[in-house]
């Protein structure tokens, strides 16, 4: 498979980190961002150029704009854009979730996706090729108690992505993607010790990354799910 340029948000932990390692192992180039300076510094040491990692808060449109400007000075538009960065609220009934916590979940999970699309997708449209994958969740197609803010953002991602798919020209695709249930820090915050029953991010990435690399225009607008154990969640 020819080398591809992959742009990933939220590369400092969980699925983002696991995907980064697997894409690079398969000899693709990863452009990634995250909010942790310490973890970004570690990624820069671990993976040399042409891979590129930056401290960016996707909820801040100005930071995303500056990041895109710097990236496009040295790179072509990404072949695969993965909007992976996300937060989950602490387990609580909706009326007990404070305004600030609610806003933080909305800002990263929904506005952050829109910010990245705003500053990167126009170049992909001009090139007339590329795939945008917006990470949804089983909780973007179902619901559960005490995660209402997170569910709201992931249901929104489903709708936003399918609408985007109708706007894209031929040659591109936008896909809402349910990665399934994976033993990440986010899952442990909701599931507790039972999260260990599910695959680790690295185990998941071994199967999910080849799946993502095969996506193309025929998948435009399709709500897809990772072909891994626990993918129905």
Secondary structure, 3 states (H helix, E strand, C coil): CCCCEEEEECCCCHHHHHHHHHHHHCCCEEEEEECCHHHHHHHHHHCCCCCEEEECCCCCHHHHHHHHHHHHCCCCCCCEEEECCCCCCCCCCHHHCCHHHHHHHHHHHHHHHHHHHHHHHHHHHHHCCEEEEEECCHHHCCCCCCCHHHHHHHHHHHHHHHHHHHHCCCCEEEEEEECCCCCCHHHHHHHHHHHHHCCCHHHHHHHHHHHHHCCCHHHCCCCEECCCCCCCC
